Amino acid sequence: MDTLFCLNNGPVFANLTILEEPDNLMIAVGPPPRPPPPPAPPRTLPATDEVWEKCRQKGCMLAWAMHHADGEAGPQYVPPRITAASPYQSLSDLMKWYWFRWPQDKIREIFFDFYRAWGVGNALEALGVNSNADEYEGGQNRVFSIDHKLPPNDPNYNVPVEYQEYKVNNKLYRATGASFSFSVNPKDGVIIGLNRESPKETGKLLKPPVPEDQMPGLIQFSDVAWLMWKDMIEEHNGDIKNLRYLISVLVVNRETASVVLRASENRGWGVDDWPGHTFEDGSPEMHAIMAVPSLYTQIGQYRMASQATIKKIKVKNPVVELDGDEMTRIIWQVIKDKFIHPYLDIDLKYYDLGLPYRDETNDQVTLDAAEAIKKYSVGVKCATITPDEQRVEEFKLKKMWLSPNGTIRNHLGGTVFRAPIVIPSIPRLVPGWKQPIIIGRHAFGDQYRAKDRVIPGEGTLEMVYTPKGGKPEVIKVYDFPAEGGVAQTQYNTTESISGFAHASFKMALDRKLPLYMSTKNTILKAYDGKFKDVFQAIYDSQYKKDFEAAKIWYEHRLIDDMVAQMIKSEGGYIIAMKNYDGDVQSDIVAQGFGSLGLMTSTLITPDGKTFEAEAAHGTVTRHFREHQKGNETSTNPIASIYAWTQGLAKRGELDNTPELVVFAEQLEKACVDTVDVDKIMTKDLALACGKKDRESWVTTNEYLDAVERRLKSSLKEKL
């Protein structure tokens, strides 16, 4: 992969042959004719010792990162990324972020002349690649011009750029007037940057300037060029890894120019020789040149190309993505970069459920997300903060917003099933548990929709029911003494309980596991008795024969008897529990199997067609505080990965896409085998194994890298 620079006194060619010849780096100068130059800027001098050493150290790390760990290169971006791999993989991202692509016949003809307009024709010839544009000369280089503003056919095109606005995920952004012109040659493997006016450069010139938080997410030239490279490769059925030359017609960054001069000076070479000089891989000169701003942003594209050895799986229908908070939000992005975008051609309907944006939208984004899940059938959710008084103060919230999980559950209905992720080598705190115990939690009503209040003093509490068209019925509850107390009124509906029953019976048949229903109907004879009666009636009339054919059973048990039996058993069953009971017992089961980081949570509606998956744990605030300080963290990402895999598996099932189901299964297997076979694990799992020394656990990113290696290996065999 090569890059062409132009200094004040002529073009300089840097050959980064990473994909084909990783031992060479070449710098050279060619004498192609150029248009009349602009007024000469101050003479560029070789890099100072300080600049040189800074670039050399960064380049050393980047050279390693390009071959081994793109996550180490991502922080070098401006703004920083978690990984160097491009997060943008679809041309729809251009339109989403307000970029307009000019039709080929509207681009000025002079742009297609690589000799007169750009002065690189002779250099291309010397490289042995095509030097003509395909539009006018029958060549291989297709020229693109892409602007960050409204297209001419838009009725508001004449509105000044300063006043053009657009929204992404309900957040307002401004047009910047940026413009990128470049050419792509998929046959010879060449991208040529012709004219680059970045959003940051043009946006700050507008009046008023575009603030940082209103700059487009898709802002890097390298990401825009990468999208067009991918599109051209698909059009020509080419090889996405055949990216051999990255050429920049003009390098305006003085640091880049100074480092190239210093590298040549170190070897006693001038910058007027053609075909140029070679710097060996690992040399200080190579490392310094790789770290200059004109080069390091291309590293992500190399890494993405290197990952493209497995054909992407086409996901037929969208998946709704719900982003979250704190440490889990950071891990969520890494999971997408490592395991979703490189392997799947997927349309993600994104909703930001991070607490700041929920507050900004008055929690409307949560309702919008729930409605989207209802529309598209499948959602995957990152862990979110449910604010308390402390969080209200910390985030300066307008009010104490409700739990987004509760809001979504109430909007969709259905049942939450929480199941452990069983890793054989992780000791159980309940050693007798050898098979999964799945908790089905009724996701509606009871305490979670109750009305409660403090009773200030002496008085009578009554409950009133008014039948439609009838007279009120008053039920006396309690006569409070002078000291008062507290009171609560809760409810549930026959429809919701019936849906809970259907979802539970279907889950049992799907997993081929017996089902227990547990209540305290001996005390709450009417309330809990209703649950018991509805379940039994539906089982007898609709599911009994199927259960007997599957050689499984259904049984009601008192809650205290059930939890005692749970501790004594080996597992291997499902328990349907009321809302509060399921909330508490699911955490007990998770910890009993080894870690709260090893528990999945899925919301399933009675018809089985609406599905939401998430990790059962919280946002890992303590680790996030350490991350904010710059300290390493070892947060278990397995449950967050399983949120994706279970959602993708359901999408594959609904769409009849077996290869997507296989992908989800292989990713889950990679997570388990990395711990069970490779003995690579995060701190919580190491502690569960009784290992307290630092050498026994890895950081989150190190664990994810290990999972990635296993996944790549398994997919080459399976897909």
N, C-alpha and C positions, 0 to 999 in steps of 0.2 A: 504494500500500500504506500503510494508516494504522494508527496506534496510539493507544489511549485510555489516559491516565494518570489516577489519582485522587490528588490531594494531600490534605493534612490539611483544607483548607478547601473541598474540592470537586473534581469530576473535571476533568481537563485533557485536551484532545483534540489529538493531534499527527498531522497528515496527511502521511505520507511517500509521496506519489503518484509512486513511482519508475517503475512500469510504464506509467502512462498520462500523467501530467503531471510530468515530471522537473524542471520549473522552479519548482515550488511546494512549500512546507512550511508547514502551517497549525497554529497553536496556538489552542485555544479552550476555553471553560468552559461547562458546561450545568448547569441546576438540577434534575436529576431527583431524585425522592424517594429517600431512602436508609434502610436499617435503622438502628436506634440505633447511634451510633458507639462504638467502644471508648474507654477513657480517652485523652485527648489526649497524644501524645508531645511532647517539646520542640519548640518552633516551628522550622520549617525556614527557614533564611536563604538568600538568593541565594549561588551558588557563589563561592568566593574566587578571586582572580586565578590562583593556582596550579592549582586544580581546573579552572577555565575554560580555561586555556591548554592543559593536558594533554588535555582532551576535544576542544578545537578542532583540535589537531594530529592526534589519532587519527581524528576524524571526517573531516578532509580526506582522509586516506589511504583510509578506508573508502568514502567517496563515490566515489572513483576506482575502488576495488576492485570495488564492486557492479556497475559497468558494464564493467570491463575484465579484472580478474585476481583471481579468488576466492582464489588461492594467497596473495595478500598480506593477505587478511582473516583467513585461518585462524589465524595466530599470536595473534590478539586474543582467541580463545576461552580459557576456563578449564575444563579444561586446554587448552593450545594444540593446534591441528590444523595439518596441512600445507596443507589447503584448507578454505575455509568451507563448501563443499558437504557436505550431510549424508552420512555413510558408511552410514546406515541407510535401506534402501529397501524392506523387506518387513515385513509384520506379524509374520512369524515371529521377527523380531528382538526383539519385545516378550516373547514366551514364552522365547526363548533367554536373555534377561537378567532373567527372573523377574518381569516385570510382569504383573499380573492386571487384566483389563478387566471391570468389573462389568456384568452384563446391564442393559439399560435399565429393566426393571421392578423392579430392586433399588436404583435410585438414588432418594434421597429426593425427594419431589415438590417440595419448596421449591426445589430446585436448578434447576427449570425455569422459575422466575418471575424474569424479568430486571428487573422493576420493583421488587418488594418485597425479594427476596433479594439482588440484586446492584446495583440502582440504576442500571442502564444503559439501561433501556427507552426513556426519553425521548431519550437521546443517540442511540440507534439510529434512532428515528423521525426525528430531525433530520438524520441522515445519509441518509435515504431508503432504508434497508434494513429488512428484516423484523425485528421485535422480539419474536417469539414462538418458543417451543420447539416442535419438531415432534411430540414425544411426547404432549403433553397439550393443545396449543392449535392444532394444525394448521399450525404455522409452519415456517420453513426452518432453524432452528438446532437441530442435534442435539447433545445434551449427553453427554459422556463422562466417566467417572470411572475412573482407572487407578491401582492401588496396587502398591507394590513389596513384596509379601509373598505368602504362600500364599492361594489362593482358598478360600472357605467349604466347597466340596465336597471339599477335600483331606482325607484321613484325619488328617493332621498339622496341621490348621488351628489347633488349640488350643495348639500349641507356641508359646511366646512368640517374638515377632519376633527378639529378641536371639539366639535359638538356631536360627533358620532359616538353612540353608546351601544352596548350589547350586553346580554346576560348569559352567564354560564352557571348552571346549578343555582339559579335565583340570585346570583351575586352580580352586581353591576360592574362592567369594565368599560374602558374607553379605547377608541381607535388610536393608533399611534402614527399612521402614515408610513410605517416601515416598508422597505422594499428589498426583496432578495431576487437576484437574477443569477442563474447558474445553468450548466448543461450536464446532461447525464448520457453516458455511453455504456450501455450494458454489455456490448460485445467485447470491447477492449478493457472494460472495468475502470472507467474514468468518470470522476465528478469534478467539474471545474467551477469554482466560485467566481463569478464575473463581477457582480455589483452587490455589496452587502451593506445596507442601511438598516441597522438593527432597531427593534422597538425602543431600546433604552436610549439610543442615540437620537432618534427622531422624536420620541415622546418627550424628552426633556426640552426640546426646542419649541414645543407648542405652548400656547398661552391660553389658559394656565398649563404648566407642565403636567404630564401624566404621572400621578404618584405611584410608588412601587407596588402598592397593593391593588392597583388597577391595570398593571401590566399583564399581557396575556400569559397564560400558563405555557403555551407553546411559543417559546421565545427564541430558542437557539437556532441559528442557521443550520447547524449540523442535524437537528431533528427534522427540520423542514426538508432538507436535501435527502435525508434518509427515507422519508415517506415517498418521495418521487423515485428514488432508487428502487425501493421495493416494488412500486407500481410498474416501473419499466421492466424489471426482472420478470414479473408475472406476465406482462404483455408479451415478452419475447421468449418466455419459457427458459429463462437463463438461470445461471447459478448465482445465488445471492452472496456467496462467499468470494466471487470473482471481483472484489473491490480492490484494485491494484494501485490506482493513483488518485490522490486527493490534491487538486491543484487550486491554488489561490492566485488570481491574477494580480492582486494588489494587497500587500501587507502594510497596513497603516500603523500597526502596533510597533512602537520604537524598541520595546524590549525584545520582541522577536528578532528584529533586524540586528540589534546589538549582539544577541547571543549567537546568531549565525556567523557574524563577523569574528567574534571571539573564538568560536570553534575552528574556523579556518586559520586564524592567526596562531592558535596553539600548535598547529601542525606545520606552520611555515608556508601555508598555501595562500594564494590570492583568490579573488572571487571572479576572475575573468577567464577561467579555463572551462572548456567544454570538451568531452562530455562530463567532466566533473571529478569529484573526489569521493572516496569511500571511507566511512567510519564504521568500525566493527561493532557488533552487538556487545553491549556492556561497557563500552568506553565512556569516559566522562563527557566527551563531546556529544555522543549520541544521547545520553541521558539529559544533558542540558537542553538540547534542541527539542527533545520530545516534550519538555515541560513548558515550552513557551505557549502563550495563549492561543496562537493560531493552530496549534497541534493537539493539545490534550483533550479538547472537546470532541475530537473524532474517535477517541478511544472507545466510547460506548458503542459506536457503530461497528467497530471491529468485533467487539464482544458479542453484539447482537448477531452479526453475520456468523460467528463461530458457533452460535447456539442453533443455527437454522438447519442443522443436519437432519432433524426430524420434521416431517411435514406437519403443518399445523392442522389441528382438528377443527372442522367447521361446526360451530354451535348454532343450530338452526334458529333458535328463538332467544330473545334477550333474557338476561339474568339481572335482577335488581340488586345493586350493591349499596349497602348502608354503611357508611364510614363511621368511625367512633372517636374515642378520646384517649389521650395520654399514651402510655407505653404500647397498648394494643393497637393504637392508630399507626404508630411507627412500624410495628411488626407487620401490620396489615398491608402496608405499601410494599414492604420487602417481599412478602408472599406473592403479591401481584407481579412484581418485577421478575421474580425468579421462577414462578410456577404457573402463572396464568398467561400473561402476554406472550412469552416465548413459545408456548405450546398450543394455544387456542386462538382461533379466529372467532372472537366473541364480542357481542354487543352488550356492554354493561350500562344499565340505566343507573346513573350515580346519584346518590342523595347523601349530603353531608349531615350526619346526625351528631357531629361534634357539638358539645354544649354551647360554645359561642354562637354557632349558626342557628341552633334551636332557639336561643334567646333572641337573636336578630329577627327571626321569622315568627316570633311568638308561638313557637312549636308547630307552625303549620307544616314545616318540612317533614315532621314525623308522620302527620296524617297523609301528606302527599306520598311518602314512601310506602305506607301501608296500602294506599290505593293502588300504587304501582305493582306491588306484590300481588294484589288481587287481580290486576289486569294481566300480568305476565306469568303468574303461577309460581315462580320460584324467586326467592330472595336469599341473600347471604348477608349476615350482619356482624360488624365488629362490635366489641364490647363498648358500652357507653356509660357515662356518669349519670346517676340519678341524684340530683342535687339535694343536699340538706342545708341547714342554716349556715354552716361553715362554707359550703360551696357557693351559696348565694353571695356571701361576702367576698370570697376569693375571685369570682368571675363578675362581680357587680351585676348580678342578674336582675331583670325586671320583676321576676317573681320566682317562687320555688316550683319549677316545672315538674310535671308528673314523670314517672318512669317511662322512657320510650318503649321499653319492652311491654309494659302494661298497656300503653296506648295502642300498640300494634296488635297485641293479643285481643284486646277488646274490639278492635276494628275488624279483625279477621275471624274471631272465634277460634274454635279448634282446641287442640290439646298439646301441651308441651311434653315431649318425651326426652328424658335425660338418661343417657347411657354411658357407661365407662368405656374408656379406650384401654383394652387389656394388653399389657406388655408383660410377657411371661417372666422376664428377669427382674421386674420391679416388685419388691416384696409388698404384700398386702398388710395393712394395719389390722385387717381382719383376715388372718391367714387361711381360714376355711373357705373363703370365696374363691372358687376356681372358674366359675362361669359368670357371664354378665348378669347384673341386676338392673333392669330398666324401670325407671320411675316415670309413670304417666301422670303429669300434673294438670288438673283441670284449670284451664287458662281464663276463667271468667268468674266474676262475682266474689261472694263470701267477704272476707276481711278487706279484700283489695278494691271493693266498691262500696264498702260500708260507710255509714254516717256515724261518727262518734263525737262525743263532746264531754266536757267536764260539767258535772252537776254541782252547782255552787252551794246548795243548801237543802233544807228540808223541802220535800215536795213529792209529787206522784209522777212516775214515768208511765206513759201509755203509748201503745202502738195502734195506729188507726189504719184500717183497710176499707176503702170505698169501692165497692163493685161498680162496674160500668152500668149506669142507669139505676143503681140501687142506693141504699142508705149506708152511711158509715158504720163500720163495726169497730168498736173500741175494745182493745185487749189490754187489760191492766198488766203492767210489767213489774213495778216495784215501788214501794213507799220509801223514799230516802229519808234518813235521819238528818239532824241539823248539820252534821259535818259534810253532807253531800257525798259525792263520789264520781264515778264515770259511767257512761252508758254507750252502747253501740247497737246499731241496727244494721243487719246485713241481709242479703237476699241471693237467690239464684232462680233460674227459670227452667221449666220442663224442657223447653227446646234446647237450651244449652247443655243440660245434663244428658239428654238423648244424643246430642252430637258428640259429647265426651265418651259415651258408651260405644257408639259406632267406631270412632277413631281408635279406641282401645282394643276392641275386638279385631279390627282390621290389622292393627299392628301385631297382635298376637299371632294371627294367621300368617302374616308376612314373615315374621321371625320364627315361626314354628315353636313358640314358647307358651307355657300356660299363663293364664291371667288371673290375678287376684284383685278384688276391689275391697278397699278398707275404709271403714267409717267408725264413728262412735254412736251408732244408732241406738244403743241401749240407753244413752243419756239424751241425745237429740232425736227423740223418736219420730218427730214429724220431719225435721230438716234433713238429718242424715238418712232417715228412713226413706225419704223420697229418692235419694241417690240409689239406695239398695234396691228398691222396688223397680225403678226404671231400668237399671242394668239387668236385673233378672228377667224382666218381661221381654226386653229386646234380645237377650241371649236365647231364651226359650223359643221365641218366634222366628228368629232370623239367622242365628249363628251356631246353634247347638249341633246340628248335623255336620257342619263343616269342621267344628272343633273335634268331634268324635272321629271323623275321617282322618284328621291330621294327628290323632292320638295325643291331643292336648286337652286341657280342661279349664273351666272357669269356676271360681269360688269366691264368696264374700267372707271376709274375716274382720273382726274388730281390730282397730288400729293398734292397740297395745299388744294384742296377740301377734299381729303381723310383724311388727318391728322386732319382737323377741324371736320369732321364727326366722326372720331375716338374718340375725346375727348367728344363729345356730346352723343355717343352711349352707350349701355349697354355691348357691345362686342358680341362675338358669331360669328366670321367670320375669314377668312384668307385673308391676303393682300400679293399679289405677288409684290415685289419691286426690282428695279435694285440694283446693288451691294452696292453702297454708301448709298442710301436711306434706304435699309434694315439694314445696319450696324448701322446707327444712330437711326432709329425708334425702333429697337429691344431693345436697352438700355432704351429708353423712356418708352416702354411698360413694361419692367421688373421693373423699378422703380415705375411706376404707380400702379403696382399690389402689391407693398410693399417692394421689395428688389431685388437687382441684384443677390442675392443668391437664388432667386426663379425663375430661368429662365433656360429652357433646350435648347440645340442646337443639331439638328440632320442634317446630310448631307445625302441626298437621291438621287440616280441616277435616270434617267428617267425610266429605266426598273423596278425600285423598288427592285432590288436584291442586291445592294451594299449600305451599311448603316454604318455611323459612328456617334457616339453620344459623346457629351462632355458637360461640364458645360459652360455656356455662359460668366461667369466672368473670371477674371484674376487669377494670382498666389497669391494674397493677401500678397503683399510684407511687408506692415506695420505690419501685425500680425507675419510674419516670423521673422522680426527683434526683436520683443518682445520674440518670442519663443527662438531665439538664446541667448537672455539674461537670459533665464531660467524663464521668467514670464509666467503666465497663459494666455491663449488666448481663445477667444470665437468666433471661426470662423464657419460660417454656412456651413455645409457639404452637405446640401440637394441636391443641383444641381449636385455635384460630385456623390452622390449615384444614382441620376436619370440617369446619364450618363451610369452607369452599368445596371440599371434596363431596360432602353430602348434598350440598346444593347442586353441584355439577352432575352427580350421579342421578339425582331426581330429574334434572333437566334432560339428561340422556334417556332416562326411562320414559318420560312423557313424549319426547321427540322421536323415540325409536332410533337412537344413535348409540349403538353398543360400544363403539370405540371411545366415546366420551365416558361411559361407565367404566371401561377398562382403565382409562387414564386416571380417573378418580381412585379406583382401587389400587393402582400401582403407586400413586402418590401416598396413600395411606400406608401401604406396605413399606415404602421407603422410610417413612417416619418411624415406624415400629422397628424395622430392621437396623436402622442407624443406632438405636438404643440397644436393642436386644442382641444383635450380632456384632456390630462394630464397637459397642460399649462407648459410644459418643453421646453424651447427654448433658442437659442443663443442670444447674445447681440443685434444684428441688428434687430431681430424680436421683442425683448422686447422694443427697442426704437421706433419701428414702432407702437407699442401699447401704446406709451406714458409713458413707465415705465423706469425710470432712476436709480432706486436703485439697488445695487448689488444683492440683494436677488431675483430679478425678472428674472435673467438669469443664465445659467450654462455654464461651459466650453465645449469645443468641445467634449472631451472624455466623459463627463457626459451626454451630449445629445446622443451620439452614444450608450452608455450603456443603456439608456432609450429606444431607438429604438430597440436595441437587445432584451430587455425583451418583448416588444410588438410583435416582429417578432416571437420569439419562441412560444409564446402563440397562435398566429394566425395560424402558420404552423401546430401545433399539431391538429388543427381542420380541416385545408384545405387539407393537404397532407397525 
